[in-house]
Amino acid sequence: SFYRFTMVSGKLTNPVPFFVSESHVSPGHLGGGVTTLPDGKILWSTGDCTVYGTDGSYAPQLDFESCGKILKIDPTEKGSYTV
């Protein structure tokens, strides 16, 4: 889950979720790299959602699956992302 906060007197307040993604979590290729772009959008590496010992070739090859992708999230549009 990604949250937007308000900064008040140097403290983060008023957490509001703007993006939530559910996937199977198990030991393996979890990904998790996050960075922001100059325009405020967020790049998130989801990992391929597979366990140790498998080749990870299924979900990453499916266009409708968010696993195995780098998602570009727009925090100004609730739930909006592109692959």
C-alpha positions in Angstrom: 0.0 0.0 0.0 1.1 3.5 -0.8 0.0 6.4 1.4 0.0 10.2 1.0 0.7 12.1 4.2 0.3 15.8 5.3 3.4 17.3 6.9 2.4 19.4 10.0 5.1 20.9 12.2 7.7 18.4 10.9 5.5 15.4 11.5 3.6 13.1 9.0 -0.1 13.2 9.7 -3.4 12.3 7.9 -2.3 9.1 6.0 -4.5 8.5 3.0 -4.0 5.4 0.8 -3.8 6.1 -2.9 -2.6 2.8 -4.3 -3.0 -0.8 -3.1 -1.9 -4.0 -4.9 -2.4 -7.5 -3.6 -0.2 -10.4 -4.6 0.9 -13.8 -3.3 3.8 -13.3 -0.9 6.1 -16.2 -0.3 9.9 -16.6 0.0 11.4 -16.0 -3.3 11.6 -13.1 -5.8 9.8 -10.3 -3.9 11.2 -7.3 -5.7 10.3 -4.1 -3.8 12.5 -1.4 -5.3 10.8 2.0 -5.2 11.9 5.3 -6.6 10.2 8.6 -7.4 10.4 10.5 -10.7 10.9 14.3 -11.1 7.2 14.6 -12.0 6.1 13.0 -8.7 5.2 9.6 -10.2 6.5 6.5 -8.5 8.3 3.5 -10.0 7.7 0.2 -8.1 9.4 -3.1 -8.9 6.9 -5.8 -7.9 9.1 -8.9 -8.1 7.9 -12.0 -10.0 5.8 -13.5 -7.2 7.3 -16.9 -7.5 9.0 -19.2 -5.0 12.6 -20.4 -4.9 13.2 -23.2 -7.4 10.9 -22.0 -10.2 12.0 -20.0 -13.2 9.6 -17.1 -12.7 8.6 -17.2 -16.4 4.8 -17.3 -16.0 3.4 -14.1 -14.3 6.0 -11.8 -15.7 5.0 -12.7 -19.3 1.3 -12.0 -18.8 0.2 -8.5 -19.7 -2.7 -8.5 -17.2 -0.6 -9.6 -14.2 1.2 -7.0 -12.1 3.9 -9.5 -10.9 7.3 -9.3 -12.7 6.8 -5.7 -13.8 7.8 -2.2 -13.0 4.7 -0.2 -12.3 4.5 3.6 -12.8 2.1 4.8 -10.2 0.5 8.3 -10.4 -0.3 9.4 -6.9 -2.7 12.1 -8.2 -5.1 9.5 -9.6 -6.3 7.0 -7.0 -5.4 3.4 -8.1 -3.8 4.5 -11.3 -0.8 2.8 -12.7 0.8 1.8 -16.0 3.2 -1.1 -16.8 
